[in-house]
Amino acid sequence: MVCGANKAYNLGITREDQKMAASLGGGMAVRGTCGAMIGAVMILGRIFAIEKAHKCPHLKDIVKDYIDYFDKQLCSRECYELRAMHKNDCNMIIAETAKMLDEVITKYSN
């Protein structure tokens, strides 16, 4: 998610810094919260944070909007539930996560 979004939005995140997201796969390796969703939230912070998180109150609203949208579209945030509902098709989940991320970025960029 982070690598793809970096390319799509020309964020300038170095390959070395992209490694921070490497441990998110597989629900952080314990089938917990979806790593693609967490990566998308990281990208929202990169795009919309002005300085520090507590100095941009709008960021919380953007993240909440994204997570609510994710929940509505995919019916869960948990890796094990998402994989069960979507026949272990992580590529589809990642694609949907990226599509939702793009929609939220577009919504708040205007």
N, CA, C and O atoms as a GROMACS GRO file, in nm:
protein
  440
    1MET      N    1   0.082  -0.119   0.000
    1MET     CA    2   0.000   0.000   0.000
    1MET      C    3   0.087   0.126   0.000
    1MET      O    4   0.066   0.216  -0.080
    2VAL      N    5   0.184   0.130   0.090
    2VAL     CA    6   0.269   0.248   0.101
    2VAL      C    7   0.352   0.268  -0.026
    2VAL      O    8   0.363   0.380  -0.076
    3CYS      N    9   0.408   0.162  -0.079
    3CYS     CA   10   0.489   0.171  -0.201
    3CYS      C   11   0.404   0.218  -0.319
    3CYS      O   12   0.443   0.308  -0.393
    4GLY      N   13   0.287   0.157  -0.335
    4GLY     CA   14   0.198   0.194  -0.445
    4GLY      C   15   0.150   0.338  -0.434
    4GLY      O   16   0.147   0.411  -0.533
    5ALA      N   17   0.111   0.378  -0.314
    5ALA     CA   18   0.063   0.516  -0.293
    5ALA      C   19   0.177   0.616  -0.313
    5ALA      O   20   0.155   0.725  -0.365
    6ASN      N   21   0.296   0.578  -0.272
    6ASN     CA   22   0.412   0.665  -0.293
    6ASN      C   23   0.430   0.694  -0.442
    6ASN      O   24   0.455   0.809  -0.480
    7LYS      N   25   0.417   0.592  -0.524
    7LYS     CA   26   0.430   0.610  -0.669
    7LYS      C   27   0.312   0.688  -0.725
    7LYS      O   28   0.330   0.780  -0.805
    8ALA      N   29   0.191   0.652  -0.683
    8ALA     CA   30   0.070   0.715  -0.738
    8ALA      C   31   0.062   0.864  -0.706
    8ALA      O   32   0.016   0.942  -0.788
    9TYR      N   33   0.106   0.902  -0.587
    9TYR     CA   34   0.093   1.041  -0.544
    9TYR      C   35   0.226   1.115  -0.538
    9TYR      O   36   0.233   1.228  -0.490
   10ASN      N   37   0.332   1.050  -0.589
   10ASN     CA   38   0.464   1.112  -0.594
   10ASN      C   39   0.502   1.175  -0.459
   10ASN      O   40   0.532   1.294  -0.451
   11LEU      N   41   0.499   1.092  -0.354
   11LEU     CA   42   0.519   1.142  -0.218
   11LEU      C   43   0.665   1.156  -0.179
   11LEU      O   44   0.697   1.222  -0.080
   12GLY      N   45   0.754   1.096  -0.255
   12GLY     CA   46   0.896   1.109  -0.224
   12GLY      C   47   0.942   1.027  -0.104
   12GLY      O   48   1.044   1.058  -0.043
   13ILE      N   49   0.867   0.923  -0.070
   13ILE     CA   50   0.908   0.834   0.040
   13ILE      C   51   1.018   0.744  -0.015
   13ILE      O   52   0.999   0.675  -0.115
   14THR      N   53   1.131   0.744   0.050
   14THR     CA   54   1.243   0.665   0.001
   14THR      C   55   1.216   0.515   0.015
   14THR      O   56   1.132   0.474   0.095
   15ARG      N   57   1.287   0.436  -0.062
   15ARG     CA   58   1.272   0.290  -0.052
   15ARG      C   59   1.310   0.243   0.088
   15ARG      O   60   1.250   0.150   0.142
   16GLU      N   61   1.408   0.307   0.144
   16GLU     CA   62   1.449   0.271   0.281
   16GLU      C   63   1.335   0.299   0.380
   16GLU      O   64   1.307   0.217   0.467
   17ASP      N   65   1.270   0.414   0.366
   17ASP     CA   66   1.160   0.448   0.456
   17ASP      C   67   1.036   0.362   0.430
   17ASP      O   68   0.956   0.340   0.522
   18GLN      N   69   1.019   0.314   0.309
   18GLN     CA   70   0.906   0.226   0.279
   18GLN      C   71   0.914   0.096   0.357
   18GLN      O   72   0.812   0.029   0.378
   19LYS      N   73   1.033   0.061   0.400
   19LYS     CA   74   1.050  -0.063   0.478
   19LYS      C   75   0.972  -0.058   0.609
   19LYS      O   76   0.943  -0.163   0.666
   20MET      N   77   0.939   0.062   0.657
   20MET     CA   78   0.861   0.072   0.781
   20MET      C   79   0.728   0.000   0.771
   20MET      O   80   0.676  -0.050   0.871
   21ALA      N   81   0.674  -0.007   0.652
   21ALA     CA   82   0.544  -0.071   0.631
   21ALA      C   83   0.554  -0.220   0.603
   21ALA      O   84   0.452  -0.288   0.593
   22ALA      N   85   0.674  -0.272   0.590
   22ALA     CA   86   0.692  -0.413   0.552
   22ALA      C   87   0.630  -0.510   0.653
   22ALA      O   88   0.586  -0.618   0.614
   23SER      N   89   0.625  -0.472   0.777
   23SER     CA   90   0.572  -0.562   0.880
   23SER      C   91   0.420  -0.560   0.892
   23SER      O   92   0.364  -0.628   0.978
   24LEU      N   93   0.353  -0.483   0.808
   24LEU     CA   94   0.208  -0.473   0.817
   24LEU      C   95   0.135  -0.589   0.751
   24LEU      O   96   0.017  -0.612   0.780
   25GLY      N   97   0.201  -0.662   0.664
   25GLY     CA   98   0.136  -0.771   0.591
   25GLY      C   99   0.082  -0.879   0.681
   25GLY      O  100   0.135  -0.907   0.788
   26GLY      N  101  -0.027  -0.940   0.636
   26GLY     CA  102  -0.088  -1.049   0.711
   26GLY      C  103  -0.146  -1.003   0.843
   26GLY      O  104  -0.141  -1.075   0.942
   27GLY      N  105  -0.201  -0.881   0.844
   27GLY     CA  106  -0.256  -0.829   0.969
   27GLY      C  107  -0.148  -0.819   1.074
   27GLY      O  108  -0.167  -0.861   1.189
   28MET      N  109  -0.034  -0.764   1.036
   28MET     CA  110   0.085  -0.751   1.120
   28MET      C  111   0.135  -0.887   1.165
   28MET      O  112   0.182  -0.904   1.278
   29ALA      N  113   0.123  -0.984   1.075
   29ALA     CA  114   0.171  -1.121   1.092
   29ALA      C  115   0.091  -1.203   1.192
   29ALA      O  116   0.124  -1.319   1.217
   30VAL      N  117  -0.014  -1.145   1.250
   30VAL     CA  118  -0.097  -1.219   1.346
   30VAL      C  119  -0.244  -1.217   1.306
   30VAL      O  120  -0.333  -1.248   1.386
   31ARG      N  121  -0.268  -1.180   1.179
   31ARG     CA  122  -0.404  -1.174   1.125
   31ARG      C  123  -0.493  -1.080   1.204
   31ARG      O  124  -0.612  -1.104   1.220
   32GLY      N  125  -0.433  -0.971   1.255
   32GLY     CA  126  -0.506  -0.868   1.328
   32GLY      C  127  -0.558  -0.762   1.233
   32GLY      O  128  -0.610  -0.794   1.126
   33THR      N  129  -0.544  -0.636   1.271
   33THR     CA  130  -0.593  -0.526   1.188
   33THR      C  131  -0.526  -0.531   1.051
   33THR      O  132  -0.406  -0.552   1.040
   34CYS      N  133  -0.607  -0.512   0.948
   34CYS     CA  134  -0.561  -0.520   0.809
   34CYS      C  135  -0.442  -0.426   0.784
   34CYS      O  136  -0.452  -0.306   0.805
   35GLY      N  137  -0.332  -0.483   0.739
   35GLY     CA  138  -0.213  -0.405   0.711
   35GLY      C  139  -0.231  -0.306   0.598
   35GLY      O  140  -0.171  -0.198   0.599
   36ALA      N  141  -0.314  -0.340   0.500
   36ALA     CA  142  -0.340  -0.247   0.390
   36ALA      C  143  -0.412  -0.123   0.442
   36ALA      O  144  -0.383  -0.011   0.400
   37MET      N  145  -0.508  -0.143   0.534
   37MET     CA  146  -0.579  -0.030   0.593
   37MET      C  147  -0.484   0.057   0.673
   37MET      O  148  -0.489   0.180   0.665
   38ILE      N  149  -0.396  -0.005   0.751
   38ILE     CA  150  -0.300   0.072   0.830
   38ILE      C  151  -0.206   0.149   0.738
   38ILE      O  152  -0.175   0.266   0.764
   39GLY      N  153  -0.161   0.086   0.631
   39GLY     CA  154  -0.077   0.155   0.534
   39GLY      C  155  -0.148   0.275   0.472
   39GLY      O  156  -0.087   0.380   0.452
   40ALA      N  157  -0.276   0.258   0.442
   40ALA     CA  158  -0.354   0.369   0.386
   40ALA      C  159  -0.364   0.484   0.485
   40ALA      O  160  -0.354   0.600   0.447
   41VAL      N  161  -0.383   0.452   0.612
   41VAL     CA  162  -0.390   0.556   0.716
   41VAL      C  163  -0.254   0.627   0.727
   41VAL      O  164  -0.250   0.749   0.748
   42MET      N  165  -0.146   0.553   0.713
   42MET     CA  166  -0.013   0.616   0.714
   42MET      C  167  -0.001   0.716   0.598
   42MET      O  168   0.054   0.824   0.615
   43ILE      N  169  -0.052   0.678   0.483
   43ILE     CA  170  -0.047   0.767   0.366
   43ILE      C  171  -0.132   0.891   0.389
   43ILE      O  172  -0.091   1.001   0.351
   44LEU      N  173  -0.248   0.876   0.450
   44LEU     CA  174  -0.330   0.994   0.480
   44LEU      C  175  -0.253   1.090   0.570
   44LEU      O  176  -0.258   1.212   0.550
   45GLY      N  177  -0.181   1.036   0.667
   45GLY     CA  178  -0.099   1.122   0.752
   45GLY      C  179   0.010   1.192   0.674
   45GLY      O  180   0.035   1.311   0.695
   46ARG      N  181   0.073   1.120   0.583
   46ARG     CA  182   0.180   1.179   0.501
   46ARG      C  183   0.128   1.292   0.413
   46ARG      O  184   0.195   1.393   0.394
   47ILE      N  185   0.007   1.274   0.361
   47ILE     CA  186  -0.048   1.374   0.269
   47ILE      C  187  -0.111   1.492   0.343
   47ILE      O  188  -0.092   1.607   0.302
   48PHE      N  189  -0.184   1.466   0.450
   48PHE     CA  190  -0.265   1.571   0.511
   48PHE      C  191  -0.210   1.631   0.641
   48PHE      O  192  -0.260   1.735   0.685
   49ALA      N  193  -0.111   1.569   0.702
   49ALA     CA  194  -0.055   1.627   0.825
   49ALA      C  195   0.023   1.753   0.790
   49ALA      O  196   0.105   1.753   0.698
   50ILE      N  197  -0.003   1.858   0.862
   50ILE     CA  198   0.065   1.984   0.834
   50ILE      C  199   0.200   1.989   0.903
   50ILE      O  200   0.301   2.023   0.841
   51GLU      N  201   0.202   1.954   1.029
   51GLU     CA  202   0.327   1.952   1.104
   51GLU      C  203   0.326   1.830   1.194
   51GLU      O  204   0.385   1.727   1.160
   52LYS      N  205   0.261   1.840   1.307
   52LYS     CA  206   0.247   1.729   1.400
   52LYS      C  207   0.099   1.692   1.408
   52LYS      O  208   0.012   1.776   1.383
   53ALA      N  209   0.072   1.568   1.441
   53ALA     CA  210  -0.066   1.519   1.442
   53ALA      C  211  -0.159   1.606   1.525
   53ALA      O  212  -0.269   1.638   1.481
   54HIS      N  213  -0.116   1.644   1.643
   54HIS     CA  214  -0.204   1.724   1.729
   54HIS      C  215  -0.220   1.867   1.680
   54HIS      O  216  -0.301   1.942   1.734
   55LYS      N  217  -0.145   1.905   1.579
   55LYS     CA  218  -0.159   2.040   1.523
   55LYS      C  219  -0.246   2.041   1.397
   55LYS      O  220  -0.260   2.146   1.334
   56CYS      N  221  -0.302   1.929   1.360
   56CYS     CA  222  -0.392   1.925   1.244
   56CYS      C  223  -0.518   1.846   1.280
   56CYS      O  224  -0.529   1.727   1.249
   57PRO      N  225  -0.611   1.912   1.346
   57PRO     CA  226  -0.733   1.844   1.389
   57PRO      C  227  -0.813   1.784   1.274
   57PRO      O  228  -0.886   1.687   1.294
   58HIS      N  229  -0.801   1.840   1.156
   58HIS     CA  230  -0.874   1.786   1.041
   58HIS      C  231  -0.828   1.645   1.004
   58HIS      O  232  -0.903   1.569   0.945
   59LEU      N  233  -0.704   1.611   1.039
   59LEU     CA  234  -0.651   1.480   1.005
   59LEU      C  235  -0.732   1.368   1.072
   59LEU      O  236  -0.758   1.265   1.009
   60LYS      N  237  -0.772   1.388   1.196
   60LYS     CA  238  -0.852   1.287   1.265
   60LYS      C  239  -0.984   1.265   1.193
   60LYS      O  240  -1.030   1.151   1.181
   61ASP      N  241  -1.045   1.372   1.144
   61ASP     CA  242  -1.171   1.360   1.070
   61ASP      C  243  -1.151   1.283   0.940
   61ASP      O  244  -1.234   1.200   0.902
   62ILE      N  245  -1.041   1.310   0.872
   62ILE     CA  246  -1.012   1.242   0.746
   62ILE      C  247  -0.990   1.093   0.771
   62ILE      O  248  -1.044   1.008   0.700
   63VAL      N  249  -0.911   1.061   0.873
   63VAL     CA  250  -0.883   0.921   0.906
   63VAL      C  251  -1.011   0.850   0.948
   63VAL      O  252  -1.035   0.737   0.906
   64LYS      N  253  -1.092   0.915   1.030
   64LYS     CA  254  -1.218   0.854   1.073
   64LYS      C  255  -1.308   0.829   0.952
   64LYS      O  256  -1.370   0.723   0.942
   65ASP      N  257  -1.315   0.924   0.862
   65ASP     CA  258  -1.396   0.907   0.741
   65ASP      C  259  -1.346   0.787   0.661
   65ASP      O  260  -1.426   0.706   0.613
   66TYR      N  261  -1.214   0.775   0.646
   66TYR     CA  262  -1.158   0.663   0.571
   66TYR      C  263  -1.191   0.530   0.638
   66TYR      O  264  -1.235   0.436   0.572
   67ILE      N  265  -1.170   0.521   0.768
   67ILE     CA  266  -1.194   0.395   0.839
   67ILE      C  267  -1.343   0.359   0.837
   67ILE      O  268  -1.378   0.242   0.821
   68ASP      N  269  -1.430   0.458   0.853
   68ASP     CA  270  -1.574   0.430   0.843
   68ASP      C  271  -1.609   0.377   0.705
   68ASP      O  272  -1.689   0.284   0.692
   69TYR      N  273  -1.550   0.435   0.601
   69TYR     CA  274  -1.573   0.391   0.464
   69TYR      C  275  -1.521   0.248   0.445
   69TYR      O  276  -1.588   0.165   0.384
   70PHE      N  277  -1.403   0.221   0.497
   70PHE     CA  278  -1.344   0.087   0.491
   70PHE      C  279  -1.437  -0.014   0.556
   70PHE      O  280  -1.466  -0.119   0.499
   71ASP      N  281  -1.483   0.018   0.677
   71ASP     CA  282  -1.574  -0.072   0.750
   71ASP      C  283  -1.702  -0.098   0.670
   71ASP      O  284  -1.749  -0.211   0.662
   72LYS      N  285  -1.756   0.008   0.612
   72LYS     CA  286  -1.881  -0.006   0.536
   72LYS      C  287  -1.861  -0.093   0.412
   72LYS      O  288  -1.945  -0.178   0.381
   73GLN      N  289  -1.752  -0.071   0.342
   73GLN     CA  290  -1.729  -0.143   0.216
   73GLN      C  291  -1.685  -0.288   0.238
   73GLN      O  292  -1.729  -0.377   0.166
   74LEU      N  293  -1.598  -0.310   0.335
   74LEU     CA  294  -1.539  -0.443   0.351
   74LEU      C  295  -1.591  -0.519   0.472
   74LEU      O  296  -1.558  -0.637   0.490
   75CYS      N  297  -1.672  -0.454   0.556
   75CYS     CA  298  -1.743  -0.519   0.668
   75CYS      C  299  -1.654  -0.566   0.783
   75CYS      O  300  -1.703  -0.632   0.874
   76SER      N  301  -1.527  -0.535   0.782
   76SER     CA  302  -1.438  -0.570   0.892
   76SER      C  303  -1.304  -0.501   0.870
   76SER      O  304  -1.271  -0.460   0.759
   77ARG      N  305  -1.229  -0.488   0.979
   77ARG     CA  306  -1.091  -0.438   0.972
   77ARG      C  307  -0.992  -0.550   0.999
   77ARG      O  308  -0.872  -0.532   0.982
   78GLU      N  309  -1.042  -0.663   1.041
   78GLU     CA  310  -0.956  -0.772   1.086
   78GLU      C  311  -0.916  -0.863   0.971
   78GLU      O  312  -1.000  -0.911   0.896
   79CYS      N  313  -0.788  -0.886   0.958
   79CYS     CA  314  -0.732  -0.968   0.851
   79CYS      C  315  -0.802  -1.103   0.840
   79CYS      O  316  -0.844  -1.143   0.732
   80TYR      N  317  -0.816  -1.172   0.952
   80TYR     CA  318  -0.873  -1.308   0.946
   80TYR      C  319  -1.017  -1.305   0.898
   80TYR      O  320  -1.060  -1.397   0.828
   81GLU      N  321  -1.094  -1.202   0.936
   81GLU     CA  322  -1.233  -1.192   0.889
   81GLU      C  323  -1.238  -1.153   0.742
   81GLU      O  324  -1.316  -1.209   0.665
   82LEU      N  325  -1.155  -1.058   0.703
   82LEU     CA  326  -1.152  -1.015   0.563
   82LEU      C  327  -1.114  -1.131   0.472
   82LEU      O  328  -1.174  -1.150   0.366
   83ARG      N  329  -1.014  -1.206   0.512
   83ARG     CA  330  -0.970  -1.320   0.429
   83ARG      C  331  -1.079  -1.425   0.418
   83ARG      O  332  -1.097  -1.485   0.312
   84ALA      N  333  -1.152  -1.448   0.525
   84ALA     CA  334  -1.261  -1.546   0.521
   84ALA      C  335  -1.373  -1.498   0.430
   84ALA      O  336  -1.428  -1.576   0.351
   85MET      N  337  -1.408  -1.370   0.439
   85MET     CA  338  -1.517  -1.315   0.358
   85MET      C  339  -1.481  -1.306   0.211
   85MET      O  340  -1.568  -1.317   0.124
   86HIS      N  341  -1.354  -1.286   0.183
   86HIS     CA  342  -1.310  -1.261   0.045
   86HIS      C  343  -1.221  -1.373  -0.008
   86HIS      O  344  -1.136  -1.350  -0.094
   87LYS      N  345  -1.242  -1.493   0.043
   87LYS     CA  346  -1.176  -1.614  -0.007
   87LYS      C  347  -1.025  -1.601  -0.014
   87LYS      O  348  -0.962  -1.642  -0.112
   88ASN      N  349  -0.967  -1.544   0.090
   88ASN     CA  350  -0.821  -1.528   0.100
   88ASN      C  351  -0.761  -1.445  -0.012
   88ASN      O  352  -0.641  -1.456  -0.040
   89ASP      N  353  -0.841  -1.361  -0.076
   89ASP     CA  354  -0.793  -1.281  -0.188
   89ASP      C  355  -0.739  -1.146  -0.140
   89ASP      O  356  -0.807  -1.044  -0.151
   90CYS      N  357  -0.618  -1.148  -0.087
   90CYS     CA  358  -0.558  -1.024  -0.036
   90CYS      C  359  -0.538  -0.920  -0.147
   90CYS      O  360  -0.549  -0.800  -0.122
   91ASN      N  361  -0.510  -0.965  -0.268
   91ASN     CA  362  -0.492  -0.869  -0.377
   91ASN      C  363  -0.618  -0.789  -0.401
   91ASN      O  364  -0.611  -0.669  -0.428
   92MET      N  365  -0.734  -0.853  -0.391
   92MET     CA  366  -0.861  -0.781  -0.406
   92MET      C  367  -0.880  -0.683  -0.291
   92MET      O  368  -0.923  -0.570  -0.313
   93ILE      N  369  -0.847  -0.725  -0.171
   93ILE     CA  370  -0.862  -0.638  -0.053
   93ILE      C  371  -0.769  -0.517  -0.067
   93ILE      O  372  -0.809  -0.405  -0.038
   94ILE      N  373  -0.647  -0.540  -0.110
   94ILE     CA  374  -0.552  -0.430  -0.129
   94ILE      C  375  -0.601  -0.336  -0.238
   94ILE      O  376  -0.593  -0.214  -0.222
   95ALA      N  377  -0.652  -0.390  -0.348
   95ALA     CA  378  -0.704  -0.306  -0.456
   95ALA      C  379  -0.821  -0.221  -0.408
   95ALA      O  380  -0.828  -0.102  -0.441
   96GLU      N  381  -0.912  -0.280  -0.332
   96GLU     CA  382  -1.026  -0.204  -0.279
   96GLU      C  383  -0.979  -0.098  -0.180
   96GLU      O  384  -1.030   0.014  -0.178
   97THR      N  385  -0.881  -0.133  -0.099
   97THR     CA  386  -0.825  -0.038  -0.002
   97THR      C  387  -0.764   0.080  -0.075
   97THR      O  388  -0.783   0.195  -0.034
   98ALA      N  389  -0.690   0.055  -0.182
   98ALA     CA  390  -0.628   0.162  -0.260
   98ALA      C  391  -0.734   0.248  -0.327
   98ALA      O  392  -0.720   0.371  -0.332
   99LYS      N  393  -0.838   0.187  -0.378
   99LYS     CA  394  -0.947   0.262  -0.442
   99LYS      C  395  -1.014   0.355  -0.341
   99LYS      O  396  -1.039   0.472  -0.370
  100MET      N  397  -1.042   0.303  -0.222
  100MET     CA  398  -1.104   0.386  -0.118
  100MET      C  399  -1.010   0.498  -0.076
  100MET      O  400  -1.054   0.611  -0.053
  101LEU      N  401  -0.881   0.468  -0.065
  101LEU     CA  402  -0.783   0.570  -0.029
  101LEU      C  403  -0.784   0.682  -0.132
  101LEU      O  404  -0.785   0.799  -0.096
  102ASP      N  405  -0.784   0.646  -0.259
  102ASP     CA  406  -0.786   0.747  -0.364
  102ASP      C  407  -0.912   0.834  -0.356
  102ASP      O  408  -0.905   0.956  -0.375
  103GLU      N  409  -1.025   0.773  -0.328
  103GLU     CA  410  -1.150   0.849  -0.318
  103GLU      C  411  -1.145   0.947  -0.201
  103GLU      O  412  -1.190   1.061  -0.214
  104VAL      N  413  -1.091   0.904  -0.088
  104VAL     CA  414  -1.083   0.993   0.028
  104VAL      C  415  -0.981   1.104   0.003
  104VAL      O  416  -1.005   1.220   0.039
  105ILE      N  417  -0.868   1.072  -0.057
  105ILE     CA  418  -0.769   1.176  -0.090
  105ILE      C  419  -0.830   1.278  -0.185
  105ILE      O  420  -0.814   1.399  -0.165
  106THR      N  421  -0.901   1.232  -0.286
  106THR     CA  422  -0.965   1.324  -0.380
  106THR      C  423  -1.068   1.411  -0.310
  106THR      O  424  -1.073   1.532  -0.332
  107LYS      N  425  -1.148   1.351  -0.225
  107LYS     CA  426  -1.252   1.424  -0.152
  107LYS      C  427  -1.192   1.538  -0.069
  107LYS      O  428  -1.245   1.649  -0.069
  108TYR      N  429  -1.084   1.511   0.002
  108TYR     CA  430  -1.028   1.611   0.093
  108TYR      C  431  -0.922   1.700   0.029
  108TYR      O  432  -0.878   1.796   0.091
  109SER      N  433  -0.882   1.671  -0.092
  109SER     CA  434  -0.784   1.755  -0.161
  109SER      C  435  -0.848   1.874  -0.228
  109SER      O  436  -0.780   1.969  -0.267
  110ASN      N  437  -0.977   1.871  -0.243
  110ASN     CA  438  -1.047   1.980  -0.314
  110ASN      C  439  -1.091   2.089  -0.220
  110ASN      O  440  -1.152   2.187  -0.264
   0.00000   0.00000   0.00000
